[in-house]
Amino acid sequence: MSIDQIILTLPDKSTEERARMRRNAEDKKASGPPKLRADAEKLLDALEAVEAQERDAVRHMPVAERVVQAFTKRPPSETEEKLLRVLLENPGSTSSALSQALGWRAQSWHLHFGTMCQNREADLWPAPPSKTRDANFHSSILADFERDGATWSLKPEVVGALAKLGIRRMGT
């Protein structure tokens, strides 16, 4: 398949597929023969252009619509649905309490929830920088963190969007 044909498939690729393509292209650009280097550069430029276009399109959508789109494009795994549901059912809980409710230990809920958010960041909105470490605070894309008490609650717009996707509190 030619590089132009590959570039045409980029809008349909998942975040993980694009990341893998980006890593491969960066490797080829760094150490491949001249033709592969040129193709790698072309692919990297196309990836950036497609993702910039997607970010711009998302920027103008209402929050709830972005959430529905992100979880339709990449449906939640069984574990991700549990992460969302446990927070829906236990707003104002600590990460440890949410982990325990899932039968997990320590801060496992927070780790998995943050990864889920990070994996959909391009379809949602950028995560803000963390105030306590040199990284972005991915969990805060979908949830609000209350420093006093270290508790979590889903953003109200997210709750409504999840309901449209059929993810609700038990009994509702």
SESE-89477 format. One record per residue (C-alpha): residue number from 0; y, x negated, z negated. Coordinates in nm, 2 decimals. Layout:
REM SESE-89477
+-----+--------+--------+--------+
!   i !      y !      x !      z !
+-----+--------+--------+--------+
! NUM !      Y !      X !      Z !
...
+-----+--------+--------+--------+
REM end
This chain:
REM SESE-89477
+-----+--------+--------+--------+
!   i !      y !      x !      z !
+-----+--------+--------+--------+
!   0 !   0.00 !   0.00 !   0.00 !
!   1 !   0.34 !  -0.14 !   0.09 !
!   2 !   0.61 !  -0.19 !  -0.17 !
!   3 !   0.81 !   0.10 !   0.00 !
!   4 !   0.52 !   0.34 !  -0.05 !
!   5 !   0.48 !   0.23 !  -0.41 !
!   6 !   0.86 !   0.28 !  -0.47 !
!   7 !   0.83 !   0.64 !  -0.34 !
!   8 !   0.57 !   0.71 !  -0.62 !
!   9 !   0.80 !   0.60 !  -0.91 !
!  10 !   0.94 !   0.94 !  -1.00 !
!  11 !   0.58 !   1.06 !  -1.07 !
!  12 !   0.48 !   0.77 !  -1.28 !
!  13 !   0.45 !   0.80 !  -1.66 !
!  14 !   0.65 !   0.58 !  -1.90 !
!  15 !   0.34 !   0.36 !  -1.96 !
!  16 !   0.26 !   0.33 !  -1.59 !
!  17 !   0.62 !   0.22 !  -1.52 !
!  18 !   0.61 !  -0.03 !  -1.81 !
!  19 !   0.29 !  -0.18 !  -1.66 !
!  20 !   0.45 !  -0.19 !  -1.31 !
!  21 !   0.75 !  -0.36 !  -1.46 !
!  22 !   0.55 !  -0.62 !  -1.64 !
!  23 !   0.34 !  -0.69 !  -1.33 !
!  24 !   0.66 !  -0.72 !  -1.12 !
!  25 !   0.82 !  -0.95 !  -1.37 !
!  26 !   0.51 !  -1.18 !  -1.36 !
!  27 !   0.51 !  -1.18 !  -0.98 !
!  28 !   0.88 !  -1.25 !  -0.97 !
!  29 !   0.84 !  -1.54 !  -1.20 !
!  30 !   0.54 !  -1.71 !  -1.04 !
!  31 !   0.43 !  -1.53 !  -0.72 !
!  32 !   0.46 !  -1.65 !  -0.36 !
!  33 !   0.79 !  -1.58 !  -0.19 !
!  34 !   0.68 !  -1.24 !  -0.04 !
!  35 !   0.55 !  -1.11 !  -0.37 !
!  36 !   0.87 !  -1.23 !  -0.54 !
!  37 !   1.08 !  -1.04 !  -0.30 !
!  38 !   0.86 !  -0.73 !  -0.34 !
!  39 !   0.87 !  -0.76 !  -0.72 !
!  40 !   1.25 !  -0.78 !  -0.71 !
!  41 !   1.27 !  -0.48 !  -0.49 !
!  42 !   1.04 !  -0.28 !  -0.73 !
!  43 !   1.24 !  -0.39 !  -1.04 !
!  44 !   1.56 !  -0.27 !  -0.87 !
!  45 !   1.40 !   0.06 !  -0.77 !
!  46 !   1.26 !   0.12 !  -1.12 !
!  47 !   1.61 !   0.07 !  -1.27 !
!  48 !   1.76 !   0.30 !  -1.01 !
!  49 !   1.51 !   0.58 !  -1.07 !
!  50 !   1.54 !   0.55 !  -1.44 !
!  51 !   1.92 !   0.55 !  -1.43 !
!  52 !   1.91 !   0.86 !  -1.21 !
!  53 !   1.68 !   1.03 !  -1.46 !
!  54 !   1.89 !   0.93 !  -1.76 !
!  55 !   2.20 !   1.07 !  -1.58 !
!  56 !   2.03 !   1.40 !  -1.50 !
!  57 !   1.90 !   1.44 !  -1.86 !
!  58 !   2.24 !   1.36 !  -2.01 !
!  59 !   2.38 !   1.70 !  -1.88 !
!  60 !   2.09 !   1.92 !  -2.00 !
!  61 !   2.10 !   2.11 !  -2.33 !
!  62 !   1.89 !   1.94 !  -2.61 !
!  63 !   1.63 !   2.21 !  -2.62 !
!  64 !   1.58 !   2.20 !  -2.24 !
!  65 !   1.54 !   1.82 !  -2.26 !
!  66 !   1.27 !   1.86 !  -2.52 !
!  67 !   1.08 !   2.12 !  -2.32 !
!  68 !   1.10 !   1.90 !  -2.01 !
!  69 !   0.99 !   1.59 !  -2.20 !
!  70 !   0.68 !   1.75 !  -2.35 !
!  71 !   0.60 !   1.94 !  -2.03 !
!  72 !   0.62 !   1.61 !  -1.83 !
!  73 !   0.41 !   1.44 !  -2.09 !
!  74 !   0.22 !   1.70 !  -2.30 !
!  75 !   0.16 !   1.60 !  -2.66 !
!  76 !  -0.18 !   1.46 !  -2.75 !
!  77 !  -0.37 !   1.63 !  -3.03 !
!  78 !  -0.24 !   1.38 !  -3.28 !
!  79 !   0.12 !   1.42 !  -3.15 !
!  80 !   0.09 !   1.79 !  -3.19 !
!  81 !  -0.03 !   1.74 !  -3.55 !
!  82 !   0.27 !   1.51 !  -3.61 !
!  83 !   0.51 !   1.78 !  -3.50 !
!  84 !   0.33 !   2.06 !  -3.67 !
!  85 !   0.31 !   1.89 !  -4.01 !
!  86 !   0.69 !   1.84 !  -4.00 !
!  87 !   0.75 !   2.20 !  -3.89 !
!  88 !   0.54 !   2.31 !  -4.19 !
!  89 !   0.69 !   2.07 !  -4.44 !
!  90 !   1.06 !   2.02 !  -4.37 !
!  91 !   1.24 !   1.81 !  -4.62 !
!  92 !   0.93 !   1.59 !  -4.69 !
!  93 !   0.90 !   1.22 !  -4.72 !
!  94 !   0.70 !   1.01 !  -4.47 !
!  95 !   0.44 !   0.95 !  -4.74 !
!  96 !   0.40 !   1.32 !  -4.81 !
!  97 !   0.37 !   1.40 !  -4.44 !
!  98 !   0.11 !   1.12 !  -4.40 !
!  99 !  -0.08 !   1.26 !  -4.69 !
! 100 !  -0.07 !   1.61 !  -4.55 !
! 101 !  -0.25 !   1.47 !  -4.24 !
! 102 !  -0.50 !   1.29 !  -4.45 !
! 103 !  -0.34 !   0.95 !  -4.37 !
! 104 !  -0.20 !   0.68 !  -4.60 !
! 105 !   0.14 !   0.53 !  -4.66 !
! 106 !   0.40 !   0.56 !  -4.38 !
! 107 !   0.15 !   0.63 !  -4.10 !
! 108 !   0.33 !   0.96 !  -4.01 !
! 109 !   0.65 !   0.77 !  -3.95 !
! 110 !   0.49 !   0.50 !  -3.74 !
! 111 !   0.32 !   0.75 !  -3.51 !
! 112 !   0.61 !   0.99 !  -3.49 !
! 113 !   0.85 !   0.71 !  -3.39 !
! 114 !   0.61 !   0.59 !  -3.12 !
! 115 !   0.58 !   0.95 !  -2.99 !
! 116 !   0.96 !   0.97 !  -2.97 !
! 117 !   1.00 !   0.62 !  -2.82 !
! 118 !   0.74 !   0.72 !  -2.55 !
! 119 !   0.97 !   1.01 !  -2.44 !
! 120 !   1.30 !   0.85 !  -2.50 !
! 121 !   1.39 !   0.83 !  -2.13 !
! 122 !   1.34 !   1.20 !  -2.10 !
! 123 !   1.52 !   1.29 !  -2.42 !
! 124 !   1.82 !   1.07 !  -2.52 !
! 125 !   1.86 !   0.71 !  -2.65 !
! 126 !   1.76 !   0.64 !  -3.01 !
! 127 !   2.04 !   0.52 !  -3.23 !
! 128 !   2.03 !   0.18 !  -3.38 !
! 129 !   1.86 !   0.15 !  -3.72 !
! 130 !   2.09 !   0.09 !  -4.01 !
! 131 !   1.83 !  -0.12 !  -4.20 !
! 132 !   1.67 !  -0.34 !  -3.93 !
! 133 !   1.73 !  -0.49 !  -3.59 !
! 134 !   1.58 !  -0.21 !  -3.38 !
! 135 !   1.64 !   0.14 !  -3.26 !
! 136 !   1.56 !   0.44 !  -3.49 !
! 137 !   1.32 !   0.63 !  -3.26 !
! 138 !   1.21 !   0.89 !  -3.51 !
! 139 !   1.56 !   1.02 !  -3.53 !
! 140 !   1.55 !   1.13 !  -3.17 !
! 141 !   1.37 !   1.45 !  -3.28 !
! 142 !   1.41 !   1.45 !  -3.65 !
! 143 !   1.69 !   1.42 !  -3.91 !
! 144 !   1.64 !   1.17 !  -4.19 !
! 145 !   1.81 !   1.23 !  -4.52 !
! 146 !   1.86 !   0.90 !  -4.69 !
! 147 !   1.90 !   1.06 !  -5.03 !
! 148 !   1.54 !   1.14 !  -5.11 !
! 149 !   1.41 !   0.98 !  -4.78 !
! 150 !   1.32 !   1.31 !  -4.63 !
! 151 !   1.26 !   1.43 !  -4.28 !
! 152 !   1.33 !   1.76 !  -4.10 !
! 153 !   1.31 !   1.85 !  -3.73 !
! 154 !   1.64 !   1.90 !  -3.56 !
! 155 !   1.71 !   2.28 !  -3.52 !
! 156 !   1.72 !   2.26 !  -3.14 !
! 157 !   1.39 !   2.08 !  -3.14 !
! 158 !   1.23 !   2.35 !  -3.35 !
! 159 !   1.33 !   2.61 !  -3.09 !
! 160 !   1.21 !   2.40 !  -2.80 !
! 161 !   0.87 !   2.34 !  -2.96 !
! 162 !   0.83 !   2.72 !  -3.01 !
! 163 !   0.88 !   2.76 !  -2.64 !
! 164 !   0.60 !   2.51 !  -2.59 !
! 165 !   0.38 !   2.70 !  -2.82 !
! 166 !   0.41 !   2.46 !  -3.11 !
! 167 !   0.50 !   2.66 !  -3.42 !
! 168 !   0.45 !   2.67 !  -3.79 !
! 169 !   0.11 !   2.82 !  -3.87 !
! 170 !   0.14 !   3.20 !  -3.91 !
! 171 !   0.45 !   3.23 !  -3.69 !
+-----+--------+--------+--------+
REM end
